[in-house]
Amino acid sequence: MKLVITGGLGFIGINLAQHIRRHHDGIHLTAIDWLENPAREDCELFDHVHHGDFSAPDALPLLEGADAIVHLAACSSVQESLRDPAFCFRNNVAASFRLIDHMRRHARGAKLVFASTGGAIIGNSDAPIRETDPPRPISPYGASKLAVEGMISANAAAYGLNGVNLRLANVYGPHSRRQSGVVAEFCRAALGNGVLRINGDGRQTRDFIHADDVSRAVMEVIATDLRGTFNIGTGKAISILELVEIIERNAPEHVALKRVHRPASDGEVMHSCSDISLIREAIGYHPRIGLEEGIRDTMAWFRENERVIAAVAE
């Protein structure tokens, strides 16, 4: 089996590659990523690494002959999309169009798995969000993900593209070298200066899912003929203040943690939790790693990779 991962040297890409190497044999892995100076051990997970833009003319032919393409590459920051919406559009929408259009013409037999998002597309919701809820993006990032979902849907209907959109909840876990999510930030702080910076009052809620559960979902989807849009999460909401308590329980005893509140972020969804009944009914999927276990796992990775903390602090 030939599998191509755009953004393969990013946080989710490395976790997916690790998962594949642990649990699957006979898979030829190609990463396409423009990251400069990647870690050697990350590159060694792949049979081939192409450094550059996934939508560039020298990268698109790598899709040809693939059995599956996992499209992870994106401007993934809400705040970055607010600062530079044009960059978000070019990187997420225009570049993804070139990828999808190349598949239409040269790799129509491949399965496309797109890493989308639930909260940023649906917006604020006090109830668990469903795939059928009306979209109300509140940031250019959310709008860009919805646009790509639309292109995949259109190409599926018009040209038979085999595509599936996975709306990922808040993904966390090891190999968070450059990951800027709140779990990674708190783990770095717990092993570093001890300052846990909380946006707003900390009562906003999220659905946190471990990267290995996401990787398992991706591989199970690839193994089926599943098409359409599906939430991937835990179905359980937790507040940022509750997350802080878990971090505090698992931090080294010698580190004095301090909570510091800062202003709420623009474009931030206040409440987000994924209803995962559709993916559970379709392929029997359910997450296996609880949050406390996952935080311990992530904290252990950071502890073993102190250079990551030092590099962020510089």
Secondary structure as GFF3:
##gff-version 3
##sequence-region A 1 314
A	DSSP	beta_strand	2	6	.	.	.	ID=ss1
A	DSSP	alpha_helix	11	23	.	.	.	ID=ss2
A	DSSP	beta_strand	28	33	.	.	.	ID=ss3
A	DSSP	alpha_helix	40	43	.	.	.	ID=ss4
A	DSSP	beta_strand	48	51	.	.	.	ID=ss5
A	DSSP	three_ten_helix	60	63	.	.	.	ID=ss6
A	DSSP	beta_strand	68	71	.	.	.	ID=ss7
A	DSSP	alpha_helix	78	83	.	.	.	ID=ss8
A	DSSP	alpha_helix	85	88	.	.	.	ID=ss9
A	DSSP	pi_helix	89	94	.	.	.	ID=ss10
A	DSSP	alpha_helix	95	106	.	.	.	ID=ss11
A	DSSP	beta_strand	111	117	.	.	.	ID=ss12
A	DSSP	alpha_helix	119	122	.	.	.	ID=ss13
A	DSSP	alpha_helix	140	159	.	.	.	ID=ss14
A	DSSP	beta_strand	162	168	.	.	.	ID=ss15
A	DSSP	beta_strand	170	172	.	.	.	ID=ss16
A	DSSP	alpha_helix	182	190	.	.	.	ID=ss17
A	DSSP	beta_strand	195	199	.	.	.	ID=ss18
A	DSSP	beta_strand	205	206	.	.	.	ID=ss19
A	DSSP	beta_strand	208	210	.	.	.	ID=ss20
A	DSSP	alpha_helix	211	222	.	.	.	ID=ss21
A	DSSP	beta_strand	228	232	.	.	.	ID=ss22
A	DSSP	beta_strand	238	239	.	.	.	ID=ss23
A	DSSP	alpha_helix	240	250	.	.	.	ID=ss24
A	DSSP	beta_strand	258	262	.	.	.	ID=ss25
A	DSSP	alpha_helix	277	283	.	.	.	ID=ss26
A	DSSP	alpha_helix	291	304	.	.	.	ID=ss27
A	DSSP	alpha_helix	306	313	.	.	.	ID=ss28
###
